[in-house]
Amino acid sequence: MTPEERADLDRRRRQKNWAVLGVLLALVILFFFISTARVLRG
């Protein structure tokens, strides 16, 4: 594997990791607001 291919692979892996982080954070925020709404509603 050439250094250019390795760099491209690392770049794509980092992009995928950031995408997964974004999805997980969105789910945490969604669950937080759902839980808050349920508690406030009673």
Helices and strands as residue ranges (DSSP letters): H 3-41
